[in-house]
Amino acid sequence: MINITLPESVVFRGLFVVIGSIVIFYGSVYLLLYTNLGKKLGFLVSGAALFGWTFLNSLLFVIYAPRGPRPAVIDGLNFWEIRIISLSFTLGSLILFVMFLVALDRYEKADSEAA
């Protein structure tokens, strides 16, 4: 019999919920766009929408977080050091969003030249 302690089961349950929700929500949006726009265009539109949303969401987190103790109270961390992870996520999301927009532009140009 396998004995799983409480912290491990909470971690596995949390990972399962996060990965499952990403697969279900992003996958359902991609499936809907795949049936209406096609494989390539559906992927590009859903990717641009996903990374545009994550860019805006992480930008709001950079601006308005943290809501807990003031950064001066936390030992060793100043205002910018607390936001390093969210700033890197914002920058990564912005780069991927721009890449999907460029790919959409190239797809439209190639499609209009073929017609």
C-alpha positions in Angstrom: 0.0 0.0 0.0 1.3 3.4 -0.9 1.4 6.0 1.8 1.3 9.5 0.5 1.7 12.3 3.0 -0.4 15.4 3.0 2.0 17.9 1.4 2.9 15.6 -1.5 -0.8 15.0 -2.3 -1.5 18.7 -2.2 1.4 19.4 -4.6 0.3 16.7 -7.0 -3.3 17.8 -6.8 -2.2 21.4 -7.5 0.0 20.4 -10.5 -2.8 18.2 -11.8 -5.3 21.1 -11.5 -3.0 23.6 -13.2 -2.0 21.4 -16.1 -5.5 20.0 -16.5 -7.0 23.5 -16.6 -4.5 24.7 -19.2 -5.2 21.7 -21.4 -8.9 21.9 -21.1 -9.3 25.7 -21.5 -6.7 26.4 -24.1 -7.4 23.1 -25.8 -11.1 23.9 -26.1 -10.4 27.3 -27.6 -8.0 25.8 -30.1 -10.5 23.1 -31.0 -13.2 25.7 -31.7 -10.8 27.8 -33.8 -9.5 24.7 -35.5 -12.9 23.8 -36.7 -13.7 27.3 -37.9 -10.4 28.7 -39.2 -8.3 25.6 -40.0 -5.2 24.1 -38.4 -2.6 26.8 -39.0 -4.7 29.9 -38.6 -6.5 28.5 -35.6 -3.2 27.8 -33.9 -1.9 31.3 -34.7 -5.0 33.1 -33.5 -5.3 31.1 -30.3 -1.5 31.6 -29.6 -1.7 35.3 -30.1 -4.8 35.5 -27.9 -3.2 33.4 -25.1 0.0 35.4 -25.0 -1.7 38.7 -25.4 -3.8 37.8 -22.4 -0.9 36.6 -20.3 1.0 39.8 -21.2 -1.8 42.0 -20.0 -2.4 39.9 -16.9 1.3 39.9 -15.9 1.6 43.6 -16.6 -1.3 44.3 -14.2 0.5 42.1 -11.6 3.7 44.1 -12.0 1.8 47.3 -11.5 -0.5 46.4 -8.6 1.3 43.6 -6.7 2.2 42.7 -4.0 -0.7 43.6 -1.8 0.9 42.1 1.3 3.6 43.7 3.5 5.4 46.8 2.1 8.7 46.0 0.3 10.6 48.0 3.0 9.5 45.5 5.6 10.7 42.4 3.8 14.4 41.8 4.6 16.7 42.1 1.6 14.1 42.7 -1.1 13.3 46.2 -2.5 10.5 47.3 -4.7 12.0 45.9 -8.0 13.4 42.7 -6.6 9.9 41.5 -5.7 8.7 42.0 -9.2 11.6 40.2 -11.1 9.7 37.1 -11.8 6.6 38.9 -13.0 8.7 41.3 -15.1 10.4 38.4 -16.8 7.0 36.7 -17.4 5.7 40.0 -18.9 8.7 40.3 -21.2 8.5 36.7 -22.3 4.7 37.0 -23.0 5.3 40.2 -25.0 8.0 38.5 -27.1 5.8 35.5 -27.8 2.7 37.7 -28.5 4.8 39.8 -31.1 6.1 36.5 -32.6 2.5 35.2 -33.1 1.5 38.5 -34.6 4.4 38.5 -37.1 3.5 34.9 -38.0 -0.1 35.9 -38.6 1.0 38.7 -40.8 3.2 36.4 -42.8 0.4 33.8 -43.1 -2.0 36.5 -44.4 0.6 37.7 -47.0 1.3 34.2 -48.2 -2.4 33.4 -48.4 -3.2 36.6 -50.4 -0.3 36.0 -52.8 -1.5 32.4 -53.4 -5.0 33.6 -54.3 
